[in-house]
Amino acid sequence: MPIMKLKPLKSMDRWDPFSEFRFLADSLNPLFNEFFPAEYREQTVMSDWLPAIDIYENDNSIIINAELPGMDKKDVDINVKDNMLTIKGEKKFDREIKKDNYHRCERCYGTFSRTFTLPDSVNPDDVKAQFKNGILEVSIPKKERSKPKEITIE
């Protein structure tokens, strides 16, 4: 593994306090990718913000819940391609209020994209999605053969 070298600052460079963290993350990511198989890694595209995601499963499907407060379902796109599920969207800033009138603005705005590798045990052709109270629920049904089968003892 190469020795990490920080980029020297020139006198006219603008200091970015997070550049060292990004450099560290870029240096460590290949190490983590080596130890964790692709099906357990999440693909994340550079985004303005990332919504909180919960992923769980029941006997019939895998469920992905995404917190998207203040968004409308028309601002969210979901697609499945090559066994990858991608959720994209944009949370727009309220243009009616001028930025000069704000005293504090802590909520996140802008585009996001989250991509997840789907396991072979699901049927990506029958994905269903619901949007209610700022929560997007994506349900990915399991294939029949991957569902647990209970065997009775005679």
C-alpha beads as a LAMMPS data file, in Angstrom:
LAMMPS data file: protein, C-alpha beads

154 atoms
153 bonds

1 atom types
1 bond types

-500.0 500.0 xlo xhi
-500.0 500.0 ylo yhi
-500.0 500.0 zlo zhi

Masses

1 110.0

Atoms # bond

1 1 1 0.000 0.000 0.000
2 1 1 1.489 3.386 -0.978
3 1 1 2.430 5.891 1.690
4 1 1 -0.145 8.688 1.941
5 1 1 1.220 12.100 1.004
6 1 1 -0.763 15.243 1.568
7 1 1 -0.781 17.854 -1.153
8 1 1 1.221 20.916 -0.065
9 1 1 -0.741 24.161 0.093
10 1 1 0.357 27.050 -2.067
11 1 1 -0.002 30.514 -0.619
12 1 1 -2.890 31.337 -2.969
13 1 1 -4.770 28.038 -2.527
14 1 1 -8.055 28.113 -0.703
15 1 1 -7.971 25.678 2.195
16 1 1 -10.689 23.041 2.209
17 1 1 -10.907 21.481 5.685
18 1 1 -12.496 18.312 4.289
19 1 1 -9.974 17.620 1.523
20 1 1 -7.810 15.506 3.846
21 1 1 -10.860 13.415 4.802
22 1 1 -11.721 12.841 1.145
23 1 1 -8.101 11.890 0.465
24 1 1 -8.161 9.459 3.400
25 1 1 -11.460 7.928 2.207
26 1 1 -10.102 7.555 -1.344
27 1 1 -7.013 5.836 0.076
28 1 1 -8.960 3.430 2.313
29 1 1 -11.799 2.500 -0.076
30 1 1 -9.709 0.012 -2.113
31 1 1 -8.727 -1.719 1.121
32 1 1 -12.384 -2.154 2.175
33 1 1 -13.377 -3.248 -1.333
34 1 1 -10.810 -6.034 -1.120
35 1 1 -12.365 -7.490 2.057
36 1 1 -16.091 -7.063 1.349
37 1 1 -17.699 -8.842 -1.646
38 1 1 -19.528 -6.684 -4.188
39 1 1 -23.000 -7.880 -3.145
40 1 1 -22.485 -6.341 0.319
41 1 1 -21.123 -3.033 -0.882
42 1 1 -23.373 -0.106 -1.666
43 1 1 -22.592 2.082 -4.635
44 1 1 -22.930 5.790 -3.918
45 1 1 -22.624 8.490 -6.542
46 1 1 -21.333 11.904 -5.486
47 1 1 -24.435 13.768 -4.395
48 1 1 -25.400 17.005 -2.708
49 1 1 -26.899 14.956 0.140
50 1 1 -27.826 11.359 0.930
51 1 1 -31.166 10.315 2.434
52 1 1 -31.186 7.914 5.378
53 1 1 -31.924 4.351 4.240
54 1 1 -33.164 1.267 6.121
55 1 1 -32.960 -2.159 4.468
56 1 1 -34.612 -5.247 5.945
57 1 1 -36.249 -8.440 4.761
58 1 1 -39.216 -10.601 5.577
59 1 1 -40.207 -14.044 4.254
60 1 1 -41.448 -12.641 0.933
61 1 1 -39.293 -9.649 0.042
62 1 1 -36.467 -7.248 0.742
63 1 1 -37.664 -3.784 1.766
64 1 1 -35.790 -0.507 1.315
65 1 1 -37.125 2.531 3.188
66 1 1 -35.723 5.946 2.327
67 1 1 -36.394 9.106 4.340
68 1 1 -37.273 11.851 1.876
69 1 1 -38.901 14.617 3.953
70 1 1 -40.271 17.560 2.050
71 1 1 -40.111 15.749 -1.277
72 1 1 -42.853 14.727 -3.676
73 1 1 -42.974 11.377 -5.468
74 1 1 -42.598 13.108 -8.836
75 1 1 -39.116 14.244 -7.754
76 1 1 -37.888 10.635 -7.250
77 1 1 -36.808 8.096 -9.893
78 1 1 -36.283 4.382 -9.259
79 1 1 -34.779 1.998 -11.783
80 1 1 -33.320 -1.504 -11.910
81 1 1 -30.594 -2.382 -14.382
82 1 1 -28.016 -5.202 -14.347
83 1 1 -29.085 -6.338 -10.865
84 1 1 -28.564 -2.830 -9.455
85 1 1 -31.397 -0.771 -7.927
86 1 1 -30.909 3.004 -8.134
87 1 1 -32.946 5.638 -6.293
88 1 1 -32.361 9.202 -7.567
89 1 1 -34.021 12.460 -6.799
90 1 1 -33.805 16.147 -6.135
91 1 1 -34.945 18.076 -3.090
92 1 1 -35.530 21.618 -4.280
93 1 1 -34.867 24.757 -2.283
94 1 1 -37.968 26.909 -1.685
95 1 1 -37.424 29.744 -4.184
96 1 1 -40.215 31.886 -2.732
97 1 1 -38.058 32.866 0.248
98 1 1 -34.963 34.902 -0.569
99 1 1 -31.694 33.521 0.759
100 1 1 -30.938 36.942 2.275
101 1 1 -33.984 36.556 4.568
102 1 1 -32.717 33.313 6.112
103 1 1 -31.189 33.383 9.574
104 1 1 -30.266 29.706 9.488
105 1 1 -30.539 26.991 6.820
106 1 1 -29.641 23.506 8.114
107 1 1 -31.773 21.257 5.918
108 1 1 -30.131 19.563 2.923
109 1 1 -31.142 20.347 -0.644
110 1 1 -30.027 19.208 -4.057
111 1 1 -29.679 15.951 -5.929
112 1 1 -28.994 12.498 -4.547
113 1 1 -28.391 9.041 -5.951
114 1 1 -28.189 5.749 -4.044
115 1 1 -27.419 2.463 -5.809
116 1 1 -27.673 -0.999 -4.260
117 1 1 -26.565 -4.366 -5.586
118 1 1 -29.498 -6.776 -5.538
119 1 1 -28.898 -10.362 -4.397
120 1 1 -29.657 -13.223 -6.807
121 1 1 -32.474 -14.360 -4.511
122 1 1 -34.831 -11.518 -5.568
123 1 1 -37.005 -10.933 -8.625
124 1 1 -36.023 -7.472 -9.971
125 1 1 -38.866 -7.526 -12.522
126 1 1 -41.591 -7.149 -9.865
127 1 1 -40.238 -4.230 -7.794
128 1 1 -42.981 -2.091 -6.248
129 1 1 -42.699 1.340 -4.615
130 1 1 -44.929 3.477 -2.381
131 1 1 -44.430 7.030 -1.144
132 1 1 -46.226 8.110 2.028
133 1 1 -45.485 10.806 4.640
134 1 1 -41.992 11.469 3.283
135 1 1 -40.984 7.781 3.343
136 1 1 -40.275 5.915 0.119
137 1 1 -40.779 2.156 0.491
138 1 1 -39.346 -0.072 -2.224
139 1 1 -40.340 -3.738 -2.044
140 1 1 -38.308 -6.298 -3.983
141 1 1 -39.987 -9.741 -3.955
142 1 1 -37.924 -12.867 -3.391
143 1 1 -37.919 -15.664 -5.931
144 1 1 -39.993 -18.684 -4.978
145 1 1 -36.976 -20.955 -4.527
146 1 1 -35.318 -18.562 -2.065
147 1 1 -38.269 -18.464 0.322
148 1 1 -37.865 -20.707 3.339
149 1 1 -39.838 -23.912 3.061
150 1 1 -41.213 -25.465 6.200
151 1 1 -41.159 -29.243 6.299
152 1 1 -43.504 -31.110 8.586
153 1 1 -42.317 -34.221 10.304
154 1 1 -44.594 -37.213 9.827

Bonds

1 1 1 2
2 1 2 3
3 1 3 4
4 1 4 5
5 1 5 6
6 1 6 7
7 1 7 8
8 1 8 9
9 1 9 10
10 1 10 11
11 1 11 12
12 1 12 13
13 1 13 14
14 1 14 15
15 1 15 16
16 1 16 17
17 1 17 18
18 1 18 19
19 1 19 20
20 1 20 21
21 1 21 22
22 1 22 23
23 1 23 24
24 1 24 25
25 1 25 26
26 1 26 27
27 1 27 28
28 1 28 29
29 1 29 30
30 1 30 31
31 1 31 32
32 1 32 33
33 1 33 34
34 1 34 35
35 1 35 36
36 1 36 37
37 1 37 38
38 1 38 39
39 1 39 40
40 1 40 41
41 1 41 42
42 1 42 43
43 1 43 44
44 1 44 45
45 1 45 46
46 1 46 47
47 1 47 48
48 1 48 49
49 1 49 50
50 1 50 51
51 1 51 52
52 1 52 53
53 1 53 54
54 1 54 55
55 1 55 56
56 1 56 57
57 1 57 58
58 1 58 59
59 1 59 60
60 1 60 61
61 1 61 62
62 1 62 63
63 1 63 64
64 1 64 65
65 1 65 66
66 1 66 67
67 1 67 68
68 1 68 69
69 1 69 70
70 1 70 71
71 1 71 72
72 1 72 73
73 1 73 74
74 1 74 75
75 1 75 76
76 1 76 77
77 1 77 78
78 1 78 79
79 1 79 80
80 1 80 81
81 1 81 82
82 1 82 83
83 1 83 84
84 1 84 85
85 1 85 86
86 1 86 87
87 1 87 88
88 1 88 89
89 1 89 90
90 1 90 91
91 1 91 92
92 1 92 93
93 1 93 94
94 1 94 95
95 1 95 96
96 1 96 97
97 1 97 98
98 1 98 99
99 1 99 100
100 1 100 101
101 1 101 102
102 1 102 103
103 1 103 104
104 1 104 105
105 1 105 106
106 1 106 107
107 1 107 108
108 1 108 109
109 1 109 110
110 1 110 111
111 1 111 112
112 1 112 113
113 1 113 114
114 1 114 115
115 1 115 116
116 1 116 117
117 1 117 118
118 1 118 119
119 1 119 120
120 1 120 121
121 1 121 122
122 1 122 123
123 1 123 124
124 1 124 125
125 1 125 126
126 1 126 127
127 1 127 128
128 1 128 129
129 1 129 130
130 1 130 131
131 1 131 132
132 1 132 133
133 1 133 134
134 1 134 135
135 1 135 136
136 1 136 137
137 1 137 138
138 1 138 139
139 1 139 140
140 1 140 141
141 1 141 142
142 1 142 143
143 1 143 144
144 1 144 145
145 1 145 146
146 1 146 147
147 1 147 148
148 1 148 149
149 1 149 150
150 1 150 151
151 1 151 152
152 1 152 153
153 1 153 154
